[in-house]
């Protein structure tokens, strides 16, 4: 039994019929609209693109996000790309 108060999440992405996406191991929800949803996960920034998407369930205490809608793509961003972009913006 884990007595530590820090949750232990396992990152997992489950896609059901391209209409429901279940993400476990989410740490925060970034921006979202009906065409794109961004979130931080245990494995990095995850971007989901589609049509008519809504966040059906959001439980960050359990690290779970459920998205409904037509899912067209799922992809991770590399952390180095984000840091370089931020550095470039700060130096301008």
N, CA, C and O atoms as a MOPAC input file, in Angstrom:
PM7 MOZYME 1SCF
protein

 N      0.83700 1    -1.18500 1     0.00000 1
 C      0.00000 1     0.00000 1     0.00000 1
 C      0.87700 1     1.24200 1     0.00000 1
 O      1.85400 1     1.32400 1     0.74400 1
 N      0.52900 1     2.18300 1    -0.81800 1
 C      1.27800 1     3.43200 1    -0.92800 1
 C      0.71400 1     4.43600 1     0.07700 1
 O     -0.42900 1     4.87400 1    -0.05500 1
 N      1.51000 1     4.79700 1     1.07600 1
 C      1.06200 1     5.74800 1     2.09700 1
 C      1.49100 1     7.17500 1     1.77000 1
 O      1.04900 1     8.12100 1     2.42200 1
 N      2.34400 1     7.33200 1     0.76900 1
 C      2.77200 1     8.65900 1     0.34300 1
 C      1.58400 1     9.38400 1    -0.29600 1
 O      0.78900 1     8.75800 1    -0.99600 1
 N      1.45200 1    10.68900 1    -0.06600 1
 C      0.32700 1    11.46100 1    -0.60700 1
 C      0.51200 1    11.82200 1    -2.08300 1
 O     -0.43400 1    12.26800 1    -2.73100 1
 N      1.71600 1    11.63400 1    -2.61700 1
 C      1.95600 1    11.93300 1    -4.01400 1
 C      1.33800 1    10.84100 1    -4.87600 1
 O      1.65200 1     9.66400 1    -4.69200 1
 N      0.45300 1    11.21100 1    -5.82600 1
 C     -0.16500 1    10.18100 1    -6.66100 1
 C      0.85100 1     9.52200 1    -7.58400 1
 O      1.78200 1    10.16800 1    -8.06400 1
 N      0.66300 1     8.24500 1    -7.82300 1
 C      1.50400 1     7.50700 1    -8.75500 1
 C      0.65900 1     7.23300 1    -9.98700 1
 O     -0.26100 1     6.41600 1    -9.94900 1
 N      0.98100 1     7.93600 1   -11.11000 1
 C      0.21600 1     7.79300 1   -12.33400 1
 C      1.02300 1     7.02000 1   -13.35100 1
 O      2.25300 1     7.05400 1   -13.36700 1
 N      0.31900 1     6.35100 1   -14.16300 1
 C      0.90600 1     5.68600 1   -15.31500 1
 C      0.28200 1     6.34000 1   -16.53200 1
 O     -0.94200 1     6.40700 1   -16.65000 1
 N      1.12700 1     6.82700 1   -17.44300 1
 C      0.59700 1     7.51000 1   -18.62300 1
 C      0.08000 1     6.48500 1   -19.62000 1
 O      0.78300 1     5.54900 1   -20.00200 1
 N     -1.16500 1     6.68600 1   -20.03000 1
 C     -1.80000 1     5.78200 1   -20.98200 1
 C     -2.80300 1     6.56200 1   -21.80800 1
 O     -3.53300 1     7.39800 1   -21.27700 1
 N     -2.84300 1     6.29300 1   -23.11100 1
 C     -3.79100 1     6.92400 1   -24.02100 1
 C     -4.62400 1     5.82200 1   -24.65800 1
 O     -4.08500 1     4.88500 1   -25.24700 1
 N     -5.96200 1     5.94100 1   -24.53400 1
 C     -6.86600 1     4.95100 1   -25.11300 1
 C     -7.82600 1     5.66100 1   -26.06300 1
 O     -8.52100 1     6.59800 1   -25.67100 1
 N     -7.85800 1     5.21100 1   -27.30400 1
 C     -8.74800 1     5.77600 1   -28.31500 1
 C     -9.79700 1     4.72600 1   -28.66100 1
 O     -9.46800 1     3.60100 1   -29.03800 1
 N    -11.08200 1     5.11600 1   -28.52700 1
 C    -12.19000 1     4.21000 1   -28.78900 1
 C    -12.94400 1     4.72100 1   -30.01400 1
 O    -13.56600 1     5.78200 1   -29.96700 1
 N    -12.88800 1     3.96500 1   -31.11100 1
 C    -13.61300 1     4.27800 1   -32.34400 1
 C    -13.39300 1     5.70300 1   -32.85100 1
 O    -14.27800 1     6.26100 1   -33.49900 1
 N    -12.24700 1     6.29500 1   -32.57700 1
 C    -11.92000 1     7.66700 1   -32.97900 1
 C    -12.92400 1     8.69900 1   -32.48200 1
 O    -12.92500 1     9.83500 1   -32.95700 1
 N    -13.77600 1     8.32200 1   -31.53500 1
 C    -14.78300 1     9.24000 1   -31.00200 1
 C    -14.61400 1     9.53900 1   -29.52200 1
 O    -15.20900 1    10.48800 1   -29.01200 1
 N    -13.81700 1     8.75000 1   -28.83000 1
 C    -13.58800 1     8.97800 1   -27.40600 1
 C    -12.11900 1     8.70500 1   -27.11500 1
 O    -11.58500 1     7.65800 1   -27.48000 1
 N    -11.47100 1     9.66400 1   -26.44900 1
 C    -10.06100 1     9.56100 1   -26.09900 1
 C     -9.93800 1     9.66100 1   -24.58400 1
 O    -10.40200 1    10.62800 1   -23.97800 1
 N     -9.30800 1     8.65500 1   -23.97500 1
 C     -9.12400 1     8.62100 1   -22.52600 1
 C     -7.63100 1     8.74200 1   -22.25700 1
 O     -6.84400 1     7.91100 1   -22.71100 1
 N     -7.24500 1     9.76900 1   -21.52300 1
 C     -5.84400 1    10.00900 1   -21.20100 1
 C     -5.65900 1     9.85200 1   -19.70300 1
 O     -6.29800 1    10.55600 1   -18.92000 1
 N     -4.79800 1     8.94300 1   -19.30100 1
 C     -4.40800 1     8.77500 1   -17.90300 1
 C     -2.97700 1     9.28000 1   -17.75500 1
 O     -2.15500 1     9.09000 1   -18.65200 1
 N     -2.68200 1     9.91200 1   -16.64500 1
 C     -1.35500 1    10.46700 1   -16.42300 1
 C     -1.25300 1    11.91300 1   -16.86000 1
 O     -0.15300 1    12.41400 1   -17.09100 1
 N     -2.39200 1    12.59600 1   -16.97600 1
 C     -2.39200 1    14.02300 1   -17.32600 1
 C     -2.08400 1    14.84400 1   -16.08300 1
 O     -2.58900 1    14.55400 1   -14.99800 1
 N     -1.25800 1    15.86300 1   -16.24200 1
 C     -0.90600 1    16.71300 1   -15.10100 1
 C     -1.59500 1    18.07300 1   -15.15200 1
 O     -1.83400 1    18.68300 1   -14.11000 1
 N     -1.91800 1    18.55600 1   -16.36000 1
 C     -2.66500 1    19.81300 1   -16.48600 1
 C     -3.27500 1    19.91100 1   -17.87800 1
 O     -2.79000 1    19.30700 1   -18.83500 1
 N     -4.34300 1    20.68300 1   -17.96500 1
 C     -5.00900 1    20.93000 1   -19.24100 1
 C     -4.62300 1    22.32500 1   -19.69600 1
 O     -4.79700 1    23.29900 1   -18.96300 1
 N     -4.10000 1    22.41600 1   -20.90500 1
 C     -3.71800 1    23.71400 1   -21.46600 1
 C     -4.89700 1    24.33700 1   -22.18000 1
 O     -6.00000 1    24.40400 1   -21.63600 1
 N     -4.66800 1    24.78600 1   -23.38500 1
 C     -5.74000 1    25.39500 1   -24.16500 1
 C     -6.57300 1    24.31300 1   -24.83400 1
 O     -6.09500 1    23.21800 1   -25.12800 1
 N     -7.83700 1    24.65700 1   -25.06500 1
 C     -8.67000 1    23.71300 1   -25.80300 1
 C     -9.83300 1    24.43800 1   -26.46300 1
 O    -10.36000 1    25.42500 1   -25.94800 1
 N    -10.21100 1    23.91200 1   -27.61900 1
 C    -11.41400 1    24.32500 1   -28.33600 1
 C    -11.90100 1    23.09700 1   -29.09500 1
 O    -11.39200 1    21.99700 1   -28.88400 1
 N    -12.86900 1    23.27300 1   -29.96500 1
 C    -13.45000 1    22.10400 1   -30.62700 1
 C    -12.53100 1    21.47100 1   -31.66800 1
 O    -12.81300 1    20.37400 1   -32.15100 1
 N    -11.42200 1    22.15200 1   -32.02400 1
 C    -10.50200 1    21.61600 1   -33.02700 1
 C     -9.15900 1    21.17100 1   -32.47600 1
 O     -8.47700 1    20.36600 1   -33.11000 1
 N     -8.75400 1    21.67800 1   -31.29700 1
 C     -7.45300 1    21.30900 1   -30.74700 1
 C     -7.47100 1    21.38000 1   -29.21700 1
 O     -8.01500 1    22.31200 1   -28.62500 1
 N     -6.86100 1    20.37000 1   -28.59900 1
 C     -6.73900 1    20.31200 1   -27.14000 1
 C     -5.27800 1    20.01300 1   -26.81600 1
 O     -4.69200 1    19.08300 1   -27.37000 1
 N     -4.69100 1    20.80800 1   -25.91200 1
 C     -3.31400 1    20.61100 1   -25.47000 1
 C     -3.30600 1    20.32900 1   -23.97700 1
 O     -4.05400 1    20.93800 1   -23.21200 1
 N     -2.44800 1    19.39500 1   -23.57200 1
 C     -2.35300 1    19.05100 1   -22.15300 1
 C     -0.94800 1    18.56200 1   -21.82300 1
 O     -0.25000 1    18.01300 1   -22.67500 1
 N     -0.54900 1    18.77200 1   -20.57400 1
 C      0.70600 1    18.21700 1   -20.07200 1
 C      0.41900 1    16.83400 1   -19.52100 1
 O     -0.57800 1    16.61800 1   -18.83300 1
 N      1.31800 1    15.88800 1   -19.83600 1
 C      1.19400 1    14.52700 1   -19.31700 1
 C      2.51300 1    14.12800 1   -18.68100 1
 O      3.49300 1    14.87000 1   -18.74400 1
 N      2.53300 1    12.95700 1   -18.07300 1
 C      3.76200 1    12.42500 1   -17.49000 1
 C      4.83300 1    12.21500 1   -18.55800 1
 O      6.02000 1    12.16300 1   -18.23700 1
 N      4.42600 1    12.09300 1   -19.83600 1
 C      5.36200 1    11.83600 1   -20.92700 1
 C      5.59300 1    13.04400 1   -21.82400 1
 O      6.21000 1    12.90900 1   -22.88100 1
 N      5.11400 1    14.21900 1   -21.43000 1
 C      5.32900 1    15.43200 1   -22.22100 1
 C      4.02200 1    16.07000 1   -22.65200 1
 O      2.93700 1    15.61500 1   -22.28800 1
 N      4.14600 1    17.14000 1   -23.44000 1
 C      2.98500 1    17.87700 1   -23.93500 1
 C      2.29600 1    17.05900 1   -25.01800 1
 O      2.93300 1    16.63000 1   -25.98000 1
 N      0.99000 1    16.84500 1   -24.86100 1
 C      0.19300 1    16.06200 1   -25.80000 1
 C     -0.80000 1    16.98600 1   -26.49100 1
 O     -1.52800 1    17.72700 1   -25.83100 1
 N     -0.83100 1    16.94100 1   -27.82600 1
 C     -1.76800 1    17.73200 1   -28.62900 1
 C     -2.71800 1    16.79400 1   -29.34400 1
 O     -2.29500 1    15.82100 1   -29.96800 1
 N     -4.00900 1    17.09300 1   -29.24800 1
 C     -5.04200 1    16.30100 1   -29.90800 1
 C     -5.76700 1    17.23000 1   -30.87200 1
 O     -6.18300 1    18.32500 1   -30.49200 1
 N     -5.91800 1    16.79500 1   -32.11400 1
 C     -6.62000 1    17.59400 1   -33.11900 1
 C     -7.80400 1    16.80000 1   -33.64300 1
 O     -7.74700 1    15.57700 1   -33.76600 1
 N     -8.89200 1    17.52500 1   -33.95400 1
 C    -10.07500 1    16.86000 1   -34.46100 1
 C    -11.17800 1    17.85000 1   -34.76700 1
 O    -10.92800 1    19.02400 1   -35.04000 1
 N    -12.41800 1    17.35000 1   -34.71800 1
 C    -13.59000 1    18.18000 1   -34.98900 1
 C    -14.63400 1    17.93700 1   -33.90900 1
 O    -14.83900 1    16.80400 1   -33.47500 1
 N    -15.28800 1    19.00600 1   -33.48300 1
 C    -16.36800 1    18.88900 1   -32.50700 1
 C    -15.94700 1    18.28600 1   -31.18400 1
 O    -16.73400 1    17.59500 1   -30.53700 1
 N    -14.71200 1    18.53800 1   -30.77500 1
 C    -14.20200 1    17.92100 1   -29.54000 1
 C    -14.64900 1    18.70000 1   -28.30700 1
 O    -14.70000 1    19.92900 1   -28.30800 1
 N    -14.97000 1    17.95500 1   -27.26200 1
 C    -15.29700 1    18.52500 1   -25.96400 1
 C    -14.59000 1    17.71800 1   -24.88900 1
 O    -14.31000 1    16.53300 1   -25.07300 1
 N    -14.30300 1    18.36300 1   -23.76600 1
 C    -13.72600 1    17.66700 1   -22.62400 1
 C    -14.89900 1    17.13200 1   -21.80500 1
 O    -15.59500 1    17.88600 1   -21.12500 1
 N    -15.10100 1    15.82900 1   -21.88100 1
 C    -16.21900 1    15.18200 1   -21.20400 1
 C    -15.93800 1    15.01100 1   -19.71400 1
 O    -16.83600 1    15.15800 1   -18.88500 1
 N    -14.68500 1    14.70000 1   -19.37800 1
 C    -14.30800 1    14.49700 1   -17.97500 1
 C    -12.93000 1    15.08800 1   -17.74400 1
 O    -12.02500 1    14.91300 1   -18.56000 1
 N    -12.77600 1    15.78700 1   -16.63000 1
 C    -11.49600 1    16.38200 1   -16.24600 1
 C    -11.30100 1    16.13900 1   -14.76100 1
 O    -11.98900 1    16.73600 1   -13.93300 1
 N    -10.36100 1    15.26100 1   -14.42500 1
 C    -10.06200 1    14.94600 1   -13.03600 1
 C     -8.55000 1    14.90600 1   -12.88300 1
 O     -7.93500 1    13.84900 1   -13.02300 1
 N     -7.95000 1    16.05900 1   -12.59700 1
 C     -6.49800 1    16.14000 1   -12.49500 1
 C     -5.97200 1    15.51600 1   -11.20800 1
 O     -4.79100 1    15.17900 1   -11.12800 1
 N     -6.82500 1    15.35600 1   -10.20400 1
 C     -6.39000 1    14.65700 1    -8.99000 1
 C     -6.06300 1    13.20300 1    -9.29800 1
 O     -5.14900 1    12.62600 1    -8.70900 1
 N     -6.81800 1    12.61000 1   -10.22900 1
 C     -6.55800 1    11.23800 1   -10.66100 1
 C     -5.73600 1    11.20600 1   -11.94500 1
 O     -5.33100 1    10.13200 1   -12.39100 1
 N     -5.48400 1    12.37400 1   -12.54900 1
 C     -4.70900 1    12.44500 1   -13.77400 1
 C     -5.46600 1    11.96500 1   -14.99300 1
 O     -4.85800 1    11.43100 1   -15.92000 1
 N     -6.78400 1    12.14100 1   -15.01700 1
 C     -7.60600 1    11.60300 1   -16.10400 1
 C     -8.33500 1    12.70600 1   -16.85700 1
 O     -8.94100 1    13.59200 1   -16.25400 1
 N     -8.26900 1    12.64000 1   -18.19000 1
 C     -9.01200 1    13.53100 1   -19.06700 1
 C     -9.69400 1    12.66100 1   -20.12400 1
 O     -9.06000 1    11.79800 1   -20.73000 1
 N    -10.98500 1    12.89500 1   -20.33800 1
 C    -11.73300 1    12.17900 1   -21.36700 1
 C    -12.23200 1    13.20600 1   -22.38000 1
 O    -12.86300 1    14.19800 1   -22.01600 1
 N    -11.94100 1    12.95600 1   -23.65500 1
 C    -12.31300 1    13.84900 1   -24.74400 1
 C    -13.27400 1    13.10900 1   -25.66600 1
 O    -13.05700 1    11.94300 1   -25.99600 1
 N    -14.34800 1    13.80100 1   -26.08300 1
 C    -15.28100 1    13.25000 1   -27.06600 1
 C    -15.26000 1    14.11900 1   -28.30500 1
 O    -15.02900 1    15.32500 1   -28.22000 1
 N    -15.50000 1    13.51100 1   -29.45700 1
 C    -15.51400 1    14.20400 1   -30.73500 1
 C    -14.76700 1    13.36700 1   -31.74700 1
 O    -14.29900 1    12.27500 1   -31.42500 1
 N    -14.64700 1    13.86500 1   -32.97100 1
 C    -13.93700 1    13.14300 1   -34.01400 1
 C    -12.44300 1    13.42800 1   -33.88600 1
 O    -11.99700 1    14.54400 1   -34.15000 1
 N    -11.66600 1    12.41500 1   -33.47900 1
 C    -10.22900 1    12.55700 1   -33.26500 1
 C     -9.51500 1    12.32700 1   -34.59500 1
 O     -9.69200 1    11.28700 1   -35.23000 1
 N     -8.70000 1    13.31200 1   -35.01700 1
 C     -7.96900 1    13.19200 1   -36.28100 1
 C     -6.48900 1    12.91300 1   -36.06500 1
 O     -5.88000 1    12.19300 1   -36.85600 1
 N     -5.89100 1    13.47400 1   -35.00000 1
 C     -4.46800 1    13.22500 1   -34.75300 1
 C     -4.14100 1    13.39600 1   -33.27900 1
 O     -4.77400 1    14.16700 1   -32.56000 1
 N     -3.13100 1    12.65000 1   -32.85700 1
 C     -2.61800 1    12.70500 1   -31.49000 1
 C     -1.10100 1    12.78300 1   -31.61500 1
 O     -0.49200 1    11.95700 1   -32.29400 1
 N     -0.48300 1    13.77500 1   -30.96300 1
 C      0.96900 1    13.90000 1   -31.07600 1
 C      1.58500 1    14.55700 1   -29.85700 1
 O      0.93600 1    15.32600 1   -29.14900 1
 N      2.85600 1    14.23800 1   -29.62400 1
 C      3.62000 1    14.81100 1   -28.51900 1
 C      4.57600 1    15.86600 1   -29.04700 1
 O      5.13700 1    15.72100 1   -30.13400 1
 N      4.76000 1    16.93200 1   -28.27300 1
 C      5.74200 1    17.96200 1   -28.60500 1
 C      7.03400 1    17.65000 1   -27.87600 1
 O      7.03000 1    17.15700 1   -26.74800 1
 N      8.13500 1    17.94700 1   -28.53900 1
 C      9.43800 1    17.77800 1   -27.90700 1
 C      9.70600 1    18.98100 1   -27.01100 1
 O      9.45300 1    20.11700 1   -27.41200 1
 N     10.21100 1    18.74900 1   -25.81700 1
 C     10.47500 1    19.82900 1   -24.85700 1
 C     11.53700 1    20.79700 1   -25.36300 1
 O     11.44600 1    21.99500 1   -25.09200 1
 N     12.54100 1    20.31100 1   -26.09000 1
 C     13.59700 1    21.19200 1   -26.58800 1
 C     13.03900 1    22.24400 1   -27.53900 1
 O     13.49000 1    23.38900 1   -27.52300 1
 N     12.07000 1    21.87500 1   -28.36100 1
 C     11.46300 1    22.81800 1   -29.30100 1
 C     10.75700 1    23.94400 1   -28.55700 1
 O     10.86500 1    25.10700 1   -28.94500 1
 N     10.03700 1    23.60700 1   -27.49300 1
 C      9.32900 1    24.62100 1   -26.71100 1
 C     10.30900 1    25.56400 1   -26.03000 1
 O     10.08500 1    26.77400 1   -26.01500 1
 N     11.37300 1    25.04400 1   -25.47600 1
 C     12.34500 1    25.88600 1   -24.78500 1
 C     13.03200 1    26.82400 1   -25.75800 1
 O     13.22200 1    28.00100 1   -25.45400 1
 N     13.40500 1    26.32300 1   -26.91600 1
 C     14.06600 1    27.15400 1   -27.90500 1
 C     13.13500 1    28.27500 1   -28.36100 1
 O     13.57600 1    29.41200 1   -28.53100 1
 N     11.84500 1    27.96600 1   -28.56100 1
 C     10.88500 1    28.97800 1   -28.97500 1
 C     10.71700 1    30.05900 1   -27.92500 1
 O     10.64300 1    31.24100 1   -28.26000 1
 N     10.65700 1    29.67700 1   -26.67500 1
 C     10.52500 1    30.63200 1   -25.58400 1
 C     11.77600 1    31.50100 1   -25.49100 1
 O     11.67900 1    32.71400 1   -25.30400 1
 N     12.94500 1    30.88700 1   -25.62000 1
 C     14.19800 1    31.63300 1   -25.55600 1
 C     14.28100 1    32.65100 1   -26.70100 1
 O     14.69400 1    33.79300 1   -26.50000 1
 N     13.88500 1    32.22300 1   -27.89400 1
 C     13.89300 1    33.15000 1   -29.03400 1
 C     12.96700 1    34.33500 1   -28.80700 1
 O     13.30800 1    35.46700 1   -29.15000 1
 N     11.79600 1    34.08100 1   -28.23000 1
 C     10.84300 1    35.17800 1   -27.97100 1
 C     11.38400 1    36.12700 1   -26.91800 1
 O     11.17400 1    37.33600 1   -27.01700 1
 N     12.07500 1    35.60900 1   -25.91100 1
 C     12.61900 1    36.47100 1   -24.86400 1
 C     13.77800 1    37.33300 1   -25.36300 1
 O     13.96000 1    38.46000 1   -24.90200 1
 N     14.55400 1    36.80700 1   -26.29800 1
 C     15.73300 1    37.51800 1   -26.79700 1
 C     15.40400 1    38.56300 1   -27.85500 1
 O     16.27000 1    39.36900 1   -28.19400 1
 N     14.19000 1    38.57800 1   -28.38700 1
 C     13.82000 1    39.54300 1   -29.41800 1
 C     13.64800 1    40.91800 1   -28.86800 1
 O     13.33600 1    41.84700 1   -29.61400 1

